[in-house]
Amino acid sequence: MMISIIVPAYNEAQSLQLLTKEIMTVMKHINDEYEIILVNDGSTDHSQTVIDQLDQQFPRYVRGLTFRRNFGKAAALAAGFDSAKGEIIITMDGDLQDDPREIPRFIEKIKSGYDLVSGWKQHRQDPLIKNISSRLFNFVTGKIFEAKLHDFNCGFKAYRAETVKELALYGELHRFIPVLLAARGYKIGEIPVNHRRRQFGKSKYGSIRFINGFFDLLTVLFITKFHLRPLHMIGPIGMIFFLSGFIEAAYLTYDKIVLGQPIGNRPLLLLAVMSMIMGVQIGITGLVGEQITASLESQKKHDHQQLAKTHQS
């Protein structure tokens, strides 16, 4: 069974050679059919030189992929997934914090029937701020989605190849792969893993990435829960705007008719009208989204029927 190990790397020149040799030491004891895909995500250090050297030194086992600039971890993983030849795919970070000796446990878990196995860094060797933000992110994500994991942020994962070939990853969506796959009915598992201290360089984690992660959480929420029914998501928002505007308009009407007060120059009148207009526009947007979704699903059904007829003939 072919196994692909994908390592996205951004400015990890000091770690890549050590990590590659650790992986090879582990893999030679469990499987001779494997590949290590090192994805250079636009590094500005000499990571590319190290990758080229490893590619030349171990052409049977090591392959390099290169981005002209930094596109982010999700894009690096997507490129690795597309390039991978293995039936089982392992992903791990290039900073030496993930321990390659855990790989056999991932493979064993996948072979036992799981489609995705995620690592759980029970004892994180990270700065305090990163630990706190990660715990908060994991708590919120676990409460919202069906995939019940302790650690969504862990990059150390194993997949059946067919599960990730169809994923479209961008932004920070790599952290939500378990959520996306669970929504499609795949079996998700988790194992505790050893997490090591960073030996070289510094963490690429920053406050912007933390903030972007929660915007991506909203994206995934829409993709997994409302992509077939957009009106269910934005309809209530439109209703709130419309009802608030209606109540404001009713209040102004009472002032005008019952109390005889002028309302033409009152800002509340403009706010009431704008709120109702926005509510209607948001509702119409939801209806258009429903129409587009229905059209696409109808086309998919037609395509599936045609495919079935082709197979029958």
N, C-alpha and C positions, 0 to 999 in steps of 0.2 A: 504493500500500500504506500503510495507516494504521499509525502508530507511536505507542505510548504510552510516556511517560517518567514513572516514578513516583519521587517524592522524599519519603521519610519524614523528618519534621523534628521535633526536640524542642529548643526554645529556640535556634533558629537565625535569629532575626529579622534579624541583621546580614548574614547570608549569602544569604538567599533571593532578594532582588531581583537581586543580582549574578549568582547562579547561573542564575536564570530567563532573564536577558538573554543570558548566555553560551550557554545551550542554544538559544535562539531564533536567535542569530546562526549557530550551526552548522547547525541544522535548515533554515533558509531556503535553504541551498545544496544540500541533498540531498533534501528532501521537504517539500512544502507541506501534506501531510496528516499532522498530528501533534497530540498533546495532551500537556500537562504537568500531571500530577496531583500537587498538593502536599498531603501528608497531615500535618496538625497533630496530633501525638501528645500532646495534653494539655499543650502548652507553657505555661509560667508567665510568659514575657516577652511581647512584642507581636508574636509570630510570626503570630497570627491576623489582626491588623490588616494586616500586610504581604501576607499571602495574599489577603485581601479586596481590597486595592488592586490587586494583580496580576490578580485575577479580573475586576475591573471594567475595568482598562486593556487587557487582552488577552482578552476573553471568548471569542474563537474558539479560542484555544490553551491557556488556563490554566483549570484547575478546582481547587477546594479541597475537601478532606474534613477533617472536624474530629472529634476524640475529646474527650469531656468531661473525661477524665483520661488520665494516661499508662498505656497498655496495653502498651507495648513495641514494638520494631521489627517483630517477626513479625506482630503484629496490624495494624500500619500497612501493611505490605506486602500482607497478605491483603485488607484493605479496598481497596487500590489495584488488586490483581489483579481483584477482583470488579467494580470500576468501570471498568476499562480497556476501551476499544473497539478497540484496535489489534490487528493480526495479529502484530506484533512488540512485545514489552514490554521496555523498558530500565529497570533500577533503579539508582539512584545515591544516595549520601549527600548531605545538605543542608548540609554544612560547607565546601564549596568545595575539598575535598581531591581529589575525583574530577574529572578534566579532561574537560569536555564534548566537546573536540576528538577524543576517542577514540571517540565514538559511531559515526561512519561505519565504523570497523573492526569494531565489534561487529555492525552490520547486515550488512556484507559476509560475515562469518563465518557468521551465521545463514543467509543466503541460499545459502551453499555447501553446506548440508545438515545443519548442527548444530541440535539442539533447545535446547540451553543453552550459552551461552558465558560463562565466568567470567573476570573480570579477575585479573591476577597483579601485585601491587604488589612488583616486584622490589627497588625502592629505597624502602622505607617511610620516610615523613617523620613518624614518631611517636616518643613518648618511649621510652626504653630498656626499661622494664618492660613496656610494651605490645608492643614488638617481640619480646621474649623469650617472653612468654606466648603470643603468636600463633604463633610458630615451633613451640613445644611442642605447641600444640593442632593445628596443621596436620600435624605429624609423626605424632602419635598417630592422628588421624583417617585420614590417608593409609594407615597400616599396617593399620587395621582394615577399611576399606571398599573397595569396588571402584572407586569414583570416584577416579582418581589425579590430583589437582590439587596445585599448589604452594601455593595460597592459598584456603582455604575461607572465610576471614573477609572477603574482599573483597566489599563491597556493590555494586560496579559489575558488573552482569551483564546479559545479554540472553537473552530466551526467545522461543520460539514460544508464542503465547498459549495454545494448547490444553494445553500441558504443565503450566501452573501453575494453571489454572482448577479442577482437581480436588484440589489440595493443601489439607490442613487444617493451618494454621500456628499455633503458640502457643509460649509460653515463648521460648527462644532457637533454635527450630528453623529459623529463616531461614538460619542458618549451614550447615545440613545439606541445603538444597534440592538441591545437586548429587548428594548421596548418595541422597536419596529418589527423584530422577528416574532416576539410573543403575540403581537397583534395579528400576525399572519398564521398563528397556530403552531409555531415551532416549539419544541420542548427545550426549556431553558434550565440550566443547572449552574451550580457555583461551588468552588472549592477554596478553602483558605490557602494562601500562598505566602512564601517568605518574601519580605520586602526589605531590600538592602539600602544602606545609606548611599547617597550619590558620592562617587569618588572624584569626578572631574566636572568642571564647569559649574553652572548654576541652573536652577529650574527656569523653564520658559513660562511658568505660570504667572499671570498678572491679574489685576483687578478687572481689566477690560474683558479678558477671557471669561471671568466669573460672571460678569454682567451679560455678555453675549450668550452664555450658556442658558440663562433663563429666558432670553428671547427665543433661542432654539427650542427650549422646552415648550413654549407656546406653539411653535411651528409643528412640533411632533404631536402635541395635543390635538391640533387640527387634523393632521395627517391620519392619526390613528382612530380618532373618535368622530370626526365631522366631515371627512373628505367625501363621503357619499350623501351627506345631508347638511350642506353649508348653511341652509336657512335655520337649522336648529341652533347654530352657534351665533350667528349675527342677528337672527330674528329678534331675540329678547333684547338685544342692545337697541335695535330700532324701535321696539315697543316702548322701552324706557324713555327714549328721547321724545317719541310722539306723545305719550301720556303726560310727561312733564310739561310739554308745550301746551297740551290741551287743558291741563289744570290751570296753568298760568293764564290762558285765554279765557277760561271760565271765570276766574277771579276778576280779570279786567272787565269782562262783560257785566258782572255783578256791580262793579264800581260805576260803570257807565250808565246802566239802566236803572238800578235801584237807588244808588247814591248820587247819581247825576254828576259825577266827577269826570273831567276831560282825561282821555287816555292817549290821545294822538301823539303827544310828545314824550311819552313815558318809555324808558329803555326796556321795561318788562314786555311791552308789546312786541318789540323787535325780537326779543329773546324767545317769546312764545311762538312767533311765526317761524323763526329759524329752527327751533327745536322740532316742530312738527314736520317741517320740510326735510330736515335731516333724518327724522324717523322714517318717513316715507321712502327717501332715497336708499337708506340702509336696507329696508325691507325689500325694495325692488332689486337691489344688488343680490340679496339672498335668493330671491326667486329666479333671477338670471343664472346664478350659480347652480341652483337645482336643475334648471333646464339643460345647462351644459353637461352636468353630471349624468342626467338621464340619457342624453344623446350619446355620450361616450360609452355608458354602460350598455346601451342598446347596440352600439357598433361592436363592442366586445362580444356580446351574446351572438350577434350575427357571424362574427369571425370564428367563434368557437363552433357554431353549427356547421359552417362551411368546412372547417378543419375535420369535424367528425364525419361529414359526408365524404370527404376526400379519403379518409382512412377506411371507411366502409367499402368504398368502391375499389 
